[in-house]
């Protein structure tokens, strides 16, 4: 990174959110990355930077790597300089998925991202917490089962959604069953 980019990061500590313009592929073995940065030649007077991600609520684990979607936003916690390497500690801010969202919105967002098992877990928990919304929850669970190719389970869940559905939403439920 250039000196100007480092200064920008320093000015952004606990202020601005940082979003990269590509996917982030993180490796869990910090020592290996640190050694690699120390051994790499410094071309064109760029600074070596190691991004240390404090938490991982969004990234998807693939072997020893963690993949963060392009929409992931990070908050900069601190910047240290050690052995000619800037260590930028960041944390996933989750504002792109979680801010001002209801649990239903979150489950729907996860479903849209293809994270069906996570969405299903949230909806299963909501069944007991929001009994007046069971029709909507069963409908969403049925859609997830349908997305997984579990058509018999999907049909059973759609039928459960009909039990307490409002007259206004009944045609939609019947259409989903169809």
Protein Blocks (a to p, Z undefined) as FASTA:
>chain_A
ZZklmmmmmmmgokaccddfbdcdddfblmlmmmmmmmpccehhiacdddddfbafkbcc
ehjbccddfklccddfbdcdeehiacdddddeklmmmgopafklmmmmmmmnopamlmmm
mmmmmmmmmmmlmmmmmmmmmmmmmmnopaklmmmmmmmmmmmgcfklmmmmmmmmZZ
